[in-house]
Amino acid sequence: MGYTGLDIDGNVTLRTETLGGVTLVSGDVTLSADQAKAGRIEVTTGHATNAVIVPKVAGKMYIVKNNDGTLVASIKVAGGTVVSVAAGKTAIVQVNGAGTQVERVTPDA
């Protein structure tokens, strides 16, 4: 993982692994250490209360793509407060420096 290109305008292309097909229908989904290495998480089915739980790795960033057309996709660390990505939207989030919360880096886009 790393930079794949930096053009003269300063735009960066980031190569990252995608964890796809996450569904939140049957409860929270806790990512394994291997799954959490992905930099992009694609949620197939969102949920009103269930969340993707990521490890408490300080500074780890995720691009969260919510492919559900009507329900939010929530992401958090265990015991933390959720950050929700609206239906059909994408956002960048990161685990804070203490590893205790997930914080939004960008608005939904």
N, CA, C and O atoms as a Tinker XYZ file with bonds, in Angstrom:
   436  protein
     1  N      0.838000   -1.172000    0.000000    73     2
     2  CA     0.000000    0.000000    0.000000    64     1     3
     3  C      0.886000    1.240000    0.000000    63     2     4     5
     4  O      1.975000    1.231000    0.574000    81     3
     5  N      0.427000    2.281000   -0.630000    73     3     6
     6  CA     1.180000    3.516000   -0.655000    64     5     7
     7  C      0.756000    4.369000   -1.817000    63     6     8     9
     8  O     -0.255000    4.107000   -2.467000    81     7
     9  N      1.543000    5.399000   -2.072000    73     7    10
    10  CA     1.233000    6.300000   -3.168000    64     9    11
    11  C      1.545000    5.632000   -4.497000    63    10    12    13
    12  O      2.568000    4.964000   -4.645000    81    11
    13  N      0.654000    5.820000   -5.461000    73    11    14
    14  CA     0.928000    5.294000   -6.789000    64    13    15
    15  C      1.257000    6.406000   -7.751000    63    14    16    17
    16  O      1.783000    6.147000   -8.833000    81    15
    17  N      0.960000    7.637000   -7.387000    73    15    18
    18  CA     1.272000    8.741000   -8.275000    64    17    19
    19  C      1.054000   10.077000   -7.601000    63    18    20    21
    20  O      0.160000   10.216000   -6.767000    81    19
    21  N      1.851000   11.046000   -7.947000    73    19    22
    22  CA     1.710000   12.401000   -7.446000    64    21    23
    23  C      1.943000   13.313000   -8.634000    63    22    24    25
    24  O      3.062000   13.409000   -9.138000    81    23
    25  N      0.882000   13.990000   -9.088000    73    23    26
    26  CA     1.052000   14.812000  -10.273000    64    25    27
    27  C      1.508000   16.221000   -9.901000    63    26    28    29
    28  O      1.611000   16.543000   -8.717000    81    27
    29  N      1.779000   17.049000  -10.883000    73    27    30
    30  CA     2.349000   18.364000  -10.615000    64    29    31
    31  C      1.378000   19.318000   -9.929000    63    30    32    33
    32  O      1.800000   20.343000   -9.393000    81    31
    33  N      0.087000   18.998000   -9.937000    73    31    34
    34  CA    -0.885000   19.819000   -9.226000    64    33    35
    35  C     -1.009000   19.389000   -7.769000    63    34    36    37
    36  O     -1.772000   19.989000   -7.013000    81    35
    37  N     -0.279000   18.374000   -7.373000    73    35    38
    38  CA    -0.325000   17.906000   -6.000000    64    37    39
    39  C     -1.393000   16.873000   -5.722000    63    38    40    41
    40  O     -1.618000   16.536000   -4.560000    81    39
    41  N     -2.062000   16.356000   -6.737000    73    39    42
    42  CA    -3.067000   15.319000   -6.535000    64    41    43
    43  C     -2.381000   13.983000   -6.297000    63    42    44    45
    44  O     -1.426000   13.628000   -6.987000    81    43
    45  N     -2.879000   13.253000   -5.318000    73    43    46
    46  CA    -2.288000   11.976000   -4.949000    64    45    47
    47  C     -3.252000   10.857000   -5.299000    63    46    48    49
    48  O     -4.452000   10.963000   -5.043000    81    47
    49  N     -2.736000    9.793000   -5.881000    73    47    50
    50  CA    -3.517000    8.592000   -6.122000    64    49    51
    51  C     -3.067000    7.571000   -5.090000    63    50    52    53
    52  O     -1.893000    7.205000   -5.044000    81    51
    53  N     -3.988000    7.117000   -4.272000    73    51    54
    54  CA    -3.656000    6.185000   -3.204000    64    53    55
    55  C     -4.103000    4.783000   -3.583000    63    54    56    57
    56  O     -5.273000    4.553000   -3.891000    81    55
    57  N     -3.171000    3.859000   -3.559000    73    55    58
    58  CA    -3.505000    2.459000   -3.822000    64    57    59
    59  C     -3.901000    1.838000   -2.492000    63    58    60    61
    60  O     -3.191000    1.978000   -1.496000    81    59
    61  N     -5.015000    1.165000   -2.481000    73    59    62
    62  CA    -5.460000    0.554000   -1.243000    64    61    63
    63  C     -6.250000   -0.713000   -1.530000    63    62    64    65
    64  O     -6.848000   -0.850000   -2.597000    81    63
    65  N     -6.252000   -1.623000   -0.591000    73    63    66
    66  CA    -7.021000   -2.857000   -0.717000    64    65    67
    67  C     -8.467000   -2.572000   -0.319000    63    66    68    69
    68  O     -8.723000   -1.738000    0.550000    81    67
    69  N     -9.409000   -3.266000   -0.955000    73    67    70
    70  CA   -10.825000   -3.079000   -0.659000    64    69    71
    71  C    -11.387000   -4.314000    0.019000    63    70    72    73
    72  O    -11.194000   -5.439000   -0.442000    81    71
    73  N    -12.087000   -4.085000    1.125000    73    71    74
    74  CA   -12.855000   -5.137000    1.777000    64    73    75
    75  C    -14.289000   -4.911000    1.354000    63    74    76    77
    76  O    -14.937000   -3.969000    1.812000    81    75
    77  N    -14.787000   -5.766000    0.486000    73    75    78
    78  CA   -16.125000   -5.579000   -0.067000    64    77    79
    79  C    -17.132000   -6.537000    0.527000    63    78    80    81
    80  O    -16.781000   -7.511000    1.192000    81    79
    81  N    -18.398000   -6.236000    0.270000    73    79    82
    82  CA   -19.468000   -7.144000    0.653000    64    81    83
    83  C    -19.803000   -7.191000    2.124000    63    82    84    85
    84  O    -20.343000   -8.196000    2.587000    81    83
    85  N    -19.505000   -6.143000    2.887000    73    83    86
    86  CA   -19.842000   -6.128000    4.308000    64    85    87
    87  C    -21.341000   -5.875000    4.444000    63    86    88    89
    88  O    -21.854000   -4.882000    3.929000    81    87
    89  N    -22.039000   -6.767000    5.133000    73    87    90
    90  CA   -23.473000   -6.599000    5.374000    64    89    91
    91  C    -23.718000   -6.477000    6.869000    63    90    92    93
    92  O    -23.128000   -7.208000    7.664000    81    91
    93  N    -24.594000   -5.549000    7.251000    73    91    94
    94  CA   -24.839000   -5.278000    8.661000    64    93    95
    95  C    -26.194000   -5.794000    9.138000    63    94    96    97
    96  O    -26.697000   -5.346000   10.169000    81    95
    97  N    -26.782000   -6.720000    8.407000    73    95    98
    98  CA   -28.134000   -7.201000    8.704000    64    97    99
    99  C    -28.200000   -8.008000    9.999000    63    98   100   101
   100  O    -29.138000   -7.836000   10.778000    81    99
   101  N    -27.235000   -8.875000   10.242000    73    99   102
   102  CA   -27.300000   -9.820000   11.367000    64   101   103
   103  C    -26.622000   -9.331000   12.630000    63   102   104   105
   104  O    -26.398000  -10.128000   13.541000    81   103
   105  N    -26.290000   -8.076000   12.721000    73   103   106
   106  CA   -25.613000   -7.535000   13.893000    64   105   107
   107  C    -24.339000   -6.828000   13.497000    63   106   108   109
   108  O    -24.020000   -6.713000   12.314000    81   107
   109  N    -23.606000   -6.351000   14.503000    73   107   110
   110  CA   -22.330000   -5.694000   14.245000    64   109   111
   111  C    -21.391000   -6.661000   13.532000    63   110   112   113
   112  O    -21.480000   -7.875000   13.715000    81   111
   113  N    -20.488000   -6.110000   12.716000    73   111   114
   114  CA   -19.478000   -6.906000   12.031000    64   113   115
   115  C    -18.119000   -6.434000   12.548000    63   114   116   117
   116  O    -17.711000   -5.300000   12.296000    81   115
   117  N    -17.425000   -7.312000   13.272000    73   115   118
   118  CA   -16.104000   -6.986000   13.808000    64   117   119
   119  C    -15.055000   -7.482000   12.830000    63   118   120   121
   120  O    -14.984000   -8.674000   12.532000    81   119
   121  N    -14.239000   -6.558000   12.331000    73   119   122
   122  CA   -13.209000   -6.929000   11.368000    64   121   123
   123  C    -12.054000   -7.634000   12.057000    63   122   124   125
   124  O    -11.646000   -7.252000   13.154000    81   123
   125  N    -11.532000   -8.661000   11.410000    73   123   126
   126  CA   -10.327000   -9.322000   11.897000    64   125   127
   127  C     -9.134000   -8.416000   11.605000    63   126   128   129
   128  O     -9.261000   -7.440000   10.865000    81   127
   129  N     -7.998000   -8.728000   12.172000    73   127   130
   130  CA    -6.787000   -7.933000   11.924000    64   129   131
   131  C     -6.461000   -7.918000   10.433000    63   130   132   133
   132  O     -6.060000   -6.883000    9.901000    81   131
   133  N     -6.627000   -9.057000    9.750000    73   131   134
   134  CA    -6.367000   -9.118000    8.308000    64   133   135
   135  C     -7.351000   -8.266000    7.523000    63   134   136   137
   136  O     -6.951000   -7.521000    6.629000    81   135
   137  N     -8.632000   -8.368000    7.849000    73   135   138
   138  CA    -9.641000   -7.568000    7.157000    64   137   139
   139  C     -9.394000   -6.075000    7.368000    63   138   140   141
   140  O     -9.587000   -5.275000    6.452000    81   139
   141  N     -8.973000   -5.706000    8.561000    73   139   142
   142  CA    -8.772000   -4.293000    8.903000    64   141   143
   143  C     -7.573000   -3.673000    8.199000    63   142   144   145
   144  O     -7.396000   -2.455000    8.242000    81   143
   145  N     -6.742000   -4.495000    7.546000    73   143   146
   146  CA    -5.619000   -3.956000    6.778000    64   145   147
   147  C     -6.101000   -3.225000    5.533000    63   146   148   149
   148  O     -5.392000   -2.380000    4.987000    81   147
   149  N     -7.306000   -3.551000    5.090000    73   147   150
   150  CA    -7.867000   -2.869000    3.920000    64   149   151
   151  C     -8.044000   -1.386000    4.236000    63   150   152   153
   152  O     -8.358000   -1.011000    5.366000    81   151
   153  N     -7.841000   -0.571000    3.244000    73   151   154
   154  CA    -8.029000    0.865000    3.424000    64   153   155
   155  C     -9.390000    1.327000    2.967000    63   154   156   157
   156  O     -9.786000    2.463000    3.226000    81   155
   157  N    -10.115000    0.446000    2.281000    73   155   158
   158  CA   -11.438000    0.788000    1.760000    64   157   159
   159  C    -12.416000   -0.303000    2.183000    63   158   160   161
   160  O    -12.157000   -1.490000    1.988000    81   159
   161  N    -13.535000    0.107000    2.760000    73   159   162
   162  CA   -14.569000   -0.821000    3.194000    64   161   163
   163  C    -15.835000   -0.502000    2.404000    63   162   164   165
   164  O    -16.334000    0.622000    2.442000    81   163
   165  N    -16.346000   -1.494000    1.693000    73   163   166
   166  CA   -17.586000   -1.317000    0.948000    64   165   167
   167  C    -18.701000   -2.062000    1.664000    63   166   168   169
   168  O    -18.666000   -3.286000    1.798000    81   167
   169  N    -19.691000   -1.304000    2.121000    73   167   170
   170  CA   -20.835000   -1.882000    2.823000    64   169   171
   171  C    -21.936000   -2.138000    1.806000    63   170   172   173
   172  O    -22.420000   -1.213000    1.152000    81   171
   173  N    -22.326000   -3.398000    1.678000    73   171   174
   174  CA   -23.363000   -3.793000    0.732000    64   173   175
   175  C    -24.748000   -3.479000    1.290000    63   174   176   177
   176  O    -25.610000   -2.966000    0.576000    81   175
   177  N    -24.957000   -3.790000    2.569000    73   175   178
   178  CA   -26.245000   -3.576000    3.212000    64   177   179
   179  C    -26.033000   -2.833000    4.518000    63   178   180   181
   180  O    -25.378000   -3.343000    5.427000    81   179
   181  N    -26.579000   -1.638000    4.616000    73   179   182
   182  CA   -26.476000   -0.845000    5.835000    64   181   183
   183  C    -27.498000   -1.299000    6.864000    63   182   184   185
   184  O    -28.197000   -2.293000    6.667000    81   183
   185  N    -27.575000   -0.553000    7.971000    73   183   186
   186  CA   -28.514000   -0.901000    9.029000    64   185   187
   187  C    -28.721000    0.306000    9.929000    63   186   188   189
   188  O    -27.838000    1.154000   10.055000    81   187
   189  N    -29.888000    0.383000   10.553000    73   187   190
   190  CA   -30.202000    1.518000   11.420000    64   189   191
   191  C    -29.357000    1.521000   12.694000    63   190   192   193
   192  O    -29.054000    2.593000   13.219000    81   191
   193  N    -28.969000    0.347000   13.205000    73   191   194
   194  CA   -28.244000    0.309000   14.480000    64   193   195
   195  C    -26.951000   -0.494000   14.458000    63   194   196   197
   196  O    -26.106000   -0.279000   15.326000    81   195
   197  N    -26.752000   -1.403000   13.518000    73   195   198
   198  CA   -25.546000   -2.230000   13.491000    64   197   199
   199  C    -24.374000   -1.473000   12.872000    63   198   200   201
   200  O    -24.568000   -0.560000   12.070000    81   199
   201  N    -23.150000   -1.862000   13.254000    73   199   202
   202  CA   -21.968000   -1.135000   12.801000    64   201   203
   203  C    -20.830000   -2.076000   12.420000    63   202   204   205
   204  O    -20.795000   -3.238000   12.825000    81   203
   205  N    -19.900000   -1.539000   11.627000    73   203   206
   206  CA   -18.628000   -2.194000   11.356000    64   205   207
   207  C    -17.701000   -1.789000   12.492000    63   206   208   209
   208  O    -17.525000   -0.599000   12.752000    81   207
   209  N    -17.112000   -2.756000   13.165000    73   207   210
   210  CA   -16.202000   -2.467000   14.280000    64   209   211
   211  C    -14.779000   -2.744000   13.813000    63   210   212   213
   212  O    -14.444000   -3.859000   13.412000    81   211
   213  N    -13.946000   -1.700000   13.876000    73   211   214
   214  CA   -12.557000   -1.803000   13.440000    64   213   215
   215  C    -11.642000   -1.863000   14.658000    63   214   216   217
   216  O    -12.021000   -1.398000   15.733000    81   215
   217  N    -10.436000   -2.431000   14.508000    73   215   218
   218  CA    -9.488000   -2.478000   15.621000    64   217   219
   219  C     -9.062000   -1.085000   16.069000    63   218   220   221
   220  O     -9.127000   -0.124000   15.302000    81   219
   221  N     -8.634000   -0.994000   17.303000    73   219   222
   222  CA    -8.206000    0.279000   17.898000    64   221   223
   223  C     -6.764000    0.585000   17.522000    63   222   224   225
   224  O     -5.875000    0.588000   18.372000    81   223
   225  N     -6.543000    0.844000   16.223000    73   223   226
   226  CA    -5.215000    1.162000   15.707000    64   225   227
   227  C     -5.164000    2.668000   15.460000    63   226   228   229
   228  O     -5.731000    3.164000   14.487000    81   227
   229  N     -4.490000    3.382000   16.336000    73   227   230
   230  CA    -4.449000    4.841000   16.270000    64   229   231
   231  C     -3.964000    5.326000   14.908000    63   230   232   233
   232  O     -2.931000    4.883000   14.405000    81   231
   233  N     -4.734000    6.251000   14.318000    73   231   234
   234  CA    -4.361000    6.867000   13.062000    64   233   235
   235  C     -4.762000    6.102000   11.812000    63   234   236   237
   236  O     -4.601000    6.620000   10.707000    81   235
   237  N     -5.281000    4.879000   11.950000    73   235   238
   238  CA    -5.670000    4.085000   10.783000    64   237   239
   239  C     -6.849000    4.759000   10.087000    63   238   240   241
   240  O     -7.851000    5.090000   10.721000    81   239
   241  N     -6.717000    4.959000    8.774000    73   239   242
   242  CA    -7.759000    5.605000    7.981000    64   241   243
   243  C     -8.481000    4.582000    7.126000    63   242   244   245
   244  O     -7.898000    3.589000    6.691000    81   243
   245  N     -9.762000    4.842000    6.892000    73   243   246
   246  CA   -10.591000    4.001000    6.036000    64   245   247
   247  C    -11.422000    4.882000    5.113000    63   246   248   249
   248  O    -11.928000    5.928000    5.520000    81   247
   249  N    -11.554000    4.449000    3.882000    73   247   250
   250  CA   -12.540000    5.019000    2.970000    64   249   251
   251  C    -13.744000    4.099000    3.106000    63   250   252   253
   252  O    -13.648000    2.900000    2.844000    81   251
   253  N    -14.877000    4.658000    3.516000    73   251   254
   254  CA   -16.084000    3.851000    3.712000    64   253   255
   255  C    -17.074000    4.202000    2.616000    63   254   256   257
   256  O    -17.537000    5.339000    2.525000    81   255
   257  N    -17.396000    3.219000    1.783000    73   255   258
   258  CA   -18.348000    3.379000    0.691000    64   257   259
   259  C    -19.614000    2.633000    1.074000    63   258   260   261
   260  O    -19.593000    1.418000    1.270000    81   259
   261  N    -20.712000    3.360000    1.181000    73   259   262
   262  CA   -21.989000    2.747000    1.526000    64   261   263
   263  C    -22.786000    2.520000    0.254000    63   262   264   265
   264  O    -23.303000    3.468000   -0.336000    81   263
   265  N    -22.886000    1.279000   -0.166000    73   263   266
   266  CA   -23.618000    0.935000   -1.386000    64   265   267
   267  C    -25.108000    0.724000   -1.154000    63   266   268   269
   268  O    -25.850000    0.500000   -2.110000    81   267
   269  N    -25.564000    0.791000    0.102000    73   267   270
   270  CA   -26.984000    0.627000    0.395000    64   269   271
   271  C    -27.724000    1.891000   -0.039000    63   270   272   273
   272  O    -27.252000    3.003000    0.198000    81   271
   273  N    -28.866000    1.722000   -0.665000    73   271   274
   274  CA   -29.620000    2.860000   -1.182000    64   273   275
   275  C    -30.485000    3.581000   -0.175000    63   274   276   277
   276  O    -30.942000    4.691000   -0.446000    81   275
   277  N    -30.728000    2.974000    0.998000    73   275   278
   278  CA   -31.640000    3.600000    1.947000    64   277   279
   279  C    -31.134000    3.675000    3.378000    63   278   280   281
   280  O    -31.582000    4.543000    4.126000    81   279
   281  N    -30.222000    2.804000    3.790000    73   279   282
   282  CA   -29.790000    2.760000    5.187000    64   281   283
   283  C    -28.351000    3.233000    5.364000    63   282   284   285
   284  O    -27.537000    3.112000    4.448000    81   283
   285  N    -28.038000    3.769000    6.537000    73   283   286
   286  CA   -26.684000    4.241000    6.828000    64   285   287
   287  C    -25.738000    3.061000    7.021000    63   286   288   289
   288  O    -26.161000    1.939000    7.300000    81   287
   289  N    -24.455000    3.343000    6.865000    73   287   290
   290  CA   -23.387000    2.406000    7.207000    64   289   291
   291  C    -22.615000    3.053000    8.346000    63   290   292   293
   292  O    -22.061000    4.141000    8.188000    81   291
   293  N    -22.579000    2.389000    9.485000    73   291   294
   294  CA   -21.911000    2.947000   10.657000    64   293   295
   295  C    -20.605000    2.216000   10.905000    63   294   296   297
   296  O    -20.494000    1.017000   10.652000    81   295
   297  N    -19.615000    2.949000   11.404000    73   295   298
   298  CA   -18.301000    2.387000   11.696000    64   297   299
   299  C    -17.850000    2.927000   13.041000    63   298   300   301
   300  O    -18.100000    4.086000   13.369000    81   299
   301  N    -17.176000    2.073000   13.830000    73   299   302
   302  CA   -16.706000    2.480000   15.149000    64   301   303
   303  C    -15.623000    1.520000   15.626000    63   302   304   305
   304  O    -15.386000    0.483000   15.007000    81   303
   305  N    -14.964000    1.873000   16.734000    73   303   306
   306  CA   -14.114000    0.923000   17.456000    64   305   307
   307  C    -14.973000    0.342000   18.567000    63   306   308   309
   308  O    -15.986000    0.938000   18.935000    81   307
   309  N    -14.593000   -0.802000   19.107000    73   307   310
   310  CA   -15.358000   -1.417000   20.189000    64   309   311
   311  C    -15.493000   -0.431000   21.345000    63   310   312   313
   312  O    -14.503000    0.130000   21.815000    81   311
   313  N    -16.715000   -0.229000   21.792000    73   311   314
   314  CA   -16.976000    0.681000   22.900000    64   313   315
   315  C    -17.038000    2.139000   22.505000    63   314   316   317
   316  O    -17.279000    3.002000   23.350000    81   315
   317  N    -16.823000    2.428000   21.230000    73   315   318
   318  CA   -16.802000    3.815000   20.762000    64   317   319
   319  C    -18.146000    4.259000   20.222000    63   318   320   321
   320  O    -19.105000    3.489000   20.171000    81   319
   321  N    -18.194000    5.525000   19.819000    73   319   322
   322  CA   -19.374000    6.111000   19.222000    64   321   323
   323  C    -19.308000    5.921000   17.712000    63   322   324   325
   324  O    -18.234000    6.029000   17.119000    81   323
   325  N    -20.449000    5.638000   17.087000    73   323   326
   326  CA   -20.449000    5.393000   15.648000    64   325   327
   327  C    -20.300000    6.674000   14.846000    63   326   328   329
   328  O    -20.726000    7.751000   15.263000    81   327
   329  N    -19.682000    6.523000   13.687000    73   327   330
   330  CA   -19.683000    7.536000   12.633000    64   329   331
   331  C    -20.500000    6.911000   11.516000    63   330   332   333
   332  O    -20.201000    5.803000   11.071000    81   331
   333  N    -21.524000    7.608000   11.062000    73   331   334
   334  CA   -22.408000    7.066000   10.036000    64   333   335
   335  C    -22.133000    7.692000    8.680000    63   334   336   337
   336  O    -21.913000    8.898000    8.565000    81   335
   337  N    -22.151000    6.850000    7.661000    73   335   338
   338  CA   -22.026000    7.295000    6.276000    64   337   339
   339  C    -23.395000    7.103000    5.645000    63   338   340   341
   340  O    -23.951000    6.005000    5.676000    81   339
   341  N    -23.935000    8.165000    5.077000    73   339   342
   342  CA   -25.291000    8.138000    4.524000    64   341   343
   343  C    -25.424000    7.138000    3.383000    63   342   344   345
   344  O    -24.439000    6.755000    2.751000    81   343
   345  N    -26.654000    6.729000    3.138000    73   343   346
   346  CA   -26.959000    5.795000    2.057000    64   345   347
   347  C    -26.424000    6.314000    0.731000    63   346   348   349
   348  O    -26.653000    7.466000    0.363000    81   347
   349  N    -25.705000    5.447000    0.015000    73   347   350
   350  CA   -25.177000    5.791000   -1.297000    64   349   351
   351  C    -24.010000    6.757000   -1.284000    63   350   352   353
   352  O    -23.642000    7.276000   -2.338000    81   351
   353  N    -23.417000    7.015000   -0.134000    73   351   354
   354  CA   -22.337000    8.002000   -0.016000    64   353   355
   355  C    -21.024000    7.341000    0.380000    63   354   356   357
   356  O    -20.988000    6.162000    0.734000    81   355
   357  N    -19.947000    8.118000    0.316000    73   355   358
   358  CA   -18.604000    7.687000    0.690000    64   357   359
   359  C    -18.001000    8.736000    1.607000    63   358   360   361
   360  O    -18.235000    9.930000    1.422000    81   359
   361  N    -17.226000    8.304000    2.593000    73   359   362
   362  CA   -16.536000    9.234000    3.483000    64   361   363
   363  C    -15.213000    8.620000    3.918000    63   362   364   365
   364  O    -15.038000    7.402000    3.893000    81   363
   365  N    -14.296000    9.476000    4.314000    73   363   366
   366  CA   -13.029000    9.023000    4.893000    64   365   367
   367  C    -13.116000    9.234000    6.395000    63   366   368   369
   368  O    -13.496000   10.305000    6.868000    81   367
   369  N    -12.755000    8.183000    7.143000    73   367   370
   370  CA   -12.752000    8.235000    8.601000    64   369   371
   371  C    -11.399000    7.733000    9.094000    63   370   372   373
   372  O    -10.651000    7.100000    8.349000    81   371
   373  N    -11.093000    8.024000   10.358000    73   371   374
   374  CA    -9.862000    7.488000   10.933000    64   373   375
   375  C    -10.057000    7.225000   12.418000    63   374   376   377
   376  O    -10.895000    7.842000   13.074000    81   375
   377  N     -9.259000    6.290000   12.931000    73   375   378
   378  CA    -9.242000    6.029000   14.363000    64   377   379
   379  C     -8.402000    7.136000   14.991000    63   378   380   381
   380  O     -7.310000    7.435000   14.507000    81   379
   381  N     -8.902000    7.747000   16.068000    73   379   382
   382  CA    -8.174000    8.869000   16.672000    64   381   383
   383  C     -6.836000    8.430000   17.261000    63   382   384   385
   384  O     -6.541000    7.237000   17.337000    81   383
   385  N     -6.033000    9.407000   17.675000    73   383   386
   386  CA    -4.679000    9.149000   18.166000    64   385   387
   387  C     -4.614000    8.258000   19.390000    63   386   388   389
   388  O     -3.613000    7.576000   19.611000    81   387
   389  N     -5.675000    8.256000   20.187000    73   387   390
   390  CA    -5.718000    7.412000   21.376000    64   389   391
   391  C     -6.264000    6.017000   21.070000    63   390   392   393
   392  O     -6.188000    5.119000   21.908000    81   391
   393  N     -6.817000    5.839000   19.859000    73   391   394
   394  CA    -7.396000    4.559000   19.488000    64   393   395
   395  C     -8.746000    4.295000   20.129000    63   394   396   397
   396  O     -9.189000    3.149000   20.188000    81   395
   397  N     -9.410000    5.348000   20.614000    73   395   398
   398  CA   -10.651000    5.175000   21.361000    64   397   399
   399  C    -11.921000    5.515000   20.596000    63   398   400   401
   400  O    -13.014000    5.156000   21.033000    81   399
   401  N    -11.801000    6.193000   19.473000    73   399   402
   402  CA   -12.960000    6.612000   18.691000    64   401   403
   403  C    -12.610000    6.627000   17.209000    63   402   404   405
   404  O    -11.442000    6.745000   16.837000    81   403
   405  N    -13.626000    6.507000   16.373000    73   403   406
   406  CA   -13.481000    6.752000   14.948000    64   405   407
   407  C    -13.954000    8.176000   14.707000    63   406   408   409
   408  O    -15.000000    8.584000   15.213000    81   407
   409  N    -13.186000    8.928000   13.938000    73   407   410
   410  CA   -13.513000   10.320000   13.633000    64   409   411
   411  C    -13.714000   10.479000   12.139000    63   410   412   413
   412  O    -13.067000    9.803000   11.339000    81   411
   413  N    -14.608000   11.371000   11.771000    73   411   414
   414  CA   -14.841000   11.687000   10.362000    64   413   415
   415  C    -13.722000   12.617000    9.891000    63   414   416   417
   416  O    -13.395000   13.590000   10.570000    81   415
   417  N    -13.137000   12.320000    8.733000    73   415   418
   418  CA   -12.122000   13.172000    8.102000    64   417   419
   419  C    -12.766000   14.036000    7.031000    63   418   420   421
   420  O    -12.424000   15.208000    6.875000    81   419
   421  N    -13.709000   13.442000    6.287000    73   419   422
   422  CA   -14.406000   14.175000    5.225000    64   421   423
   423  C    -15.909000   14.051000    5.416000    63   422   424   425
   424  O    -16.379000   13.115000    6.062000    81   423
   425  N    -16.669000   14.999000    4.853000    73   423   426
   426  CA   -18.126000   14.825000    4.854000    64   425   427
   427  C    -18.498000   13.738000    3.851000    63   426   428   429
   428  O    -17.668000   13.312000    3.049000    81   427
   429  N    -19.751000   13.295000    3.905000    73   427   430
   430  CA   -20.239000   12.345000    2.918000    64   429   431
   431  C    -20.172000   12.964000    1.539000    63   430   432   433
   432  O    -20.501000   14.135000    1.352000    81   431
   433  N    -19.743000   12.167000    0.577000    73   431   434
   434  CA   -19.678000   12.666000   -0.797000    64   433   435
   435  C    -20.277000   11.640000   -1.729000    63   434   436
   436  O    -20.324000   11.858000   -2.940000    81   435
